[in-house]
């Protein structure tokens, strides 16, 4: 019969009850002051926050958790011995559907399923959770368990809120920060019509989609009139001389359009009054 474990040395002489299992004479497994070392005789020399069990080799090192094809392989982080305290945090591989789950506070928070789709969950755990997942129809789908107004994505620059995406029962809002308390030097007396006439709306197709003609602007032309609508620099390239393309947020043109309409309406009203 093949030996499962060969113990050549068990030491416990005035060394904090150290135990060495040494079948090869190299200190293969050592229990020292409550710390277990495999491949190292000094597990306590590692970070004190994670030195209770240390595996050490000079090459690749790992732990294998093998479970049945219809069962789970789990790593639990517990702070008690009953209920959810037994698995306050966890990493769990579900062999039956080849999914990897991650949990905090006793609830599943993130999962990667067998096809590579990713899911983020909120509490409480219900079928209407916030799910981010990659599927053939959608690159990302975001769902909130709410029938009223709900925030989906929040954008911050540093520690400041600068925008977000929210929904109601039937609509989606794309918000940028606009509170009056963030602004100064507010004026309503400026000439929009002259600036609007400098814009050059065009029709074109993208090179990658030659069969589709669209309406729009060339970014650098719009940038000369409404610079806040355009990102990037005209004709910019990277260190390898590859183009760094500009982008445009056409919604930034709306204030200019509205002000121009107001100015035109005022001129029409003045002509009609004569």
N, C-alpha and C positions, 0 to 999 in steps of 0.2 A: 504494500500500500504506500502511495506517495504521501510524504508528510505535508500537511497543510501549513504548519508553522513549526519551525525549528528554533528553539530557544537555547542558545549557548550560554548566555550570561544574564542573570537577574541581579541587579545591584541595588541595595538599599541601605548602605552603611553611612549614616550621618550626613547624607547629602540631600536633605529635604525629601526623603523617600523617593529618590530617583530610581527609575526602572529602565534598564536597557535591554532590548531584544536584539541580539547581535549574532545572527546566524552566519554572517560573512566576516565577522571580526572588524566591521567598519562603523559600528554604531548605527545600524539601519533604522531602528525605531527607538526613540528615547522619550520617556515621560519624566519631565523635570519640573518640580514645583507646580504641578498641575498643567504644564504646557506639554503638548505632544509634538514631537518633531519626527518627520520621516525624511531621511536623507540629510538631516542636520542634527548635530548634538547640542545645539544652542538655540532652540526655538525662541527663547525669551530675548534674543538679540534683535529680533524683528520688531516692528511697530507694536507697541503695547496694546493698541486697540484691536489687533487681529493676530495675536501670537499664540492663541490657545491651541491651534492646530496649524502647523507649518509644513508644507511639502517643499522640498528643495532638491534641485538637480542642477547640473551644469548645462543642460540642454533644455528642450521644451518640457514644460511641466503642466499637468492637468489632472482633473478628477472626472471620472466617468460615473454617471448615474444611469444604470440600466433598469428599465421597467418593462412590463408586459405590453404587448402590442395594442391592448385595449385599456391601458392604465396610464397613470401620470408619473412623471419623474419630477420631484419637487425639492426646492430649497426654501425652508421656512425661517422667518425671523420672528421669534416669539417673545412676549413679555409676560406670559402667564401660562397656565396649564388647562384652561377651559375655554370653550367657545372660540371666538375670533382672536382671543389673546394668544392662541396657539400658532396663529399665522398672520400676525399684524402686517408683516411685509412678506412677499414671496415671489419666487420665480418658479414657474411651473411649465413643463412641456407635456402637452396632451398627445399621447401616442395615437389615440384613436382618430384624430383629425389633423395631426402634425401641426399643431398650433403652439406658439409660445406666448404665455400670459405673464403679466407683471402686476402685482398688487401692492397697495398701500392701505393702511388703516383697515385691514381685513376685507377690502373690496378690490375687485379687478379694475385696473385703471388703463392698461394698454395691452393690446394683443396683436400679434402677427399671425395670420392664418396660413394654412398650408400652401396657398396660392400666392402669398406675398402681400396680400391686402393688410393694411394697418388700421387699427381701431383705437381711438382714445375714448375713455368713458368718464362720466361724471357720476357722483352719488346723488340720489339713490340709484342702485342698479336696476334699470328697467330696459325694456326693448326700445324705448325712445331716447336712448342716450345720444350724446354728441359723438358722432362717428366720423373720423377722417379715414377715408379708404380709397384705394386706387382700384378702379374697375374699368371695364372696357368703355362704358358710357361716359364716365366722369373721371377726371384726374383726381379731384378731391371733392368729397361730399361732407358738408357740415350740418349736423342736426342737433337741435336743442329740444329738451322735453318741456316745451312751453307753447301755449296757444296764443299768447300775447306778445308784447314786444320783448325781444331778447337780443343780447349781444353775441356775436359769433367770433369775430376776430378784432383784437385791439392792437393798435400800432402805437409804439412809444419811441421817442427819440431821447436817449438818455433816460431820465426819470419822468419826462413830460409826455402826456397823452397828446398825440397829433392827429388821430383819426381812428376810424374803425368801420366795421361792417355789422349792421344790425338788421333785424327783420321784424315785421309784424305778422299777423295771421296770413296776409296776402301779398306783402311787398317786401322789397329789399332796399335798404338805404346804404349808400357809400358816403361816409361822413369824413370831413376834414375839420380840424379845429377852427372855430369861427366866433367864439364868444367875444363880445365887445370889450371885456376886461383884459383881453390879450392884445388890444390894438391901441394905436395912438395916431395922431395927425390925420384923423378921419375927415375927408372932404367929399362933397357931392357935386362940386362945380368943376367939371373937367370935360374936355372935348373928346367924345367917343367916336363920332362919325368920321372925323379925319383919320383917326387911327384905324378904324375898321376898314376904310377904303384902301389901306396899305396891305391888308391881308390878301393872299392869293389862293383862293380855293381852287382845287384842281381835280381832275379825274385821271386815274392811272391804274395800273395793275402792279402787284408785287412780282418781282422776277421769279420767285418760287411758285407763283400761282398765276401763270400767264393768261388763263382763260377767265379771270374774274376782274372786272373793272369796278373800282370803288371811288367814292368822293372823299377828299381829305386835303391835307396840307403837306408840304415839304417842311420838315422840322426846322431847318435852319432859317427858312423864310418866315415862318410863324414866330420863331424866337426873336427876330428883329423887332416885332411888334408887341408880342406878349411873352416876354422871356420866362415868366414863371410857369408857362404851359409846357416848356420843353426841357428835357434833361440831356446832358452830354454836350460835347463841343463839336462844332462843324468840322468835318474831315479828320476827326481824331483817329489815331492808330495806337496800338500797344507797342511794347518793346520789340516785338517780332514783326512789326509793320502790318499787323492784321487790323482791319477796321474795327473801331469801337462805335457802334451805331447809336444814333440819337433816338429818343422817344418823345412822344407828345401826349399830354393829357388834355384832350379837346374840351373837357368840361371847364377848364380854366378860361375859355373864351366866352363863356356865358355872360359874365358881367359886362363885357364890352358890347355884346349883342344887345343885351337888355337896355343899356344906357343909350345905344344908338337908336333903338326903337323909340325910346322916350323922347329923344331929341327930334326925330322925324315926326312923331305925333304932335309935338309942340309946334313945329313949323306948319304942319297941315292945319292945325287948329287956328294958327295965326292967319293963314291964307283964307280960311273959311270965314273968319271974322271980318274980313275986309268987304 
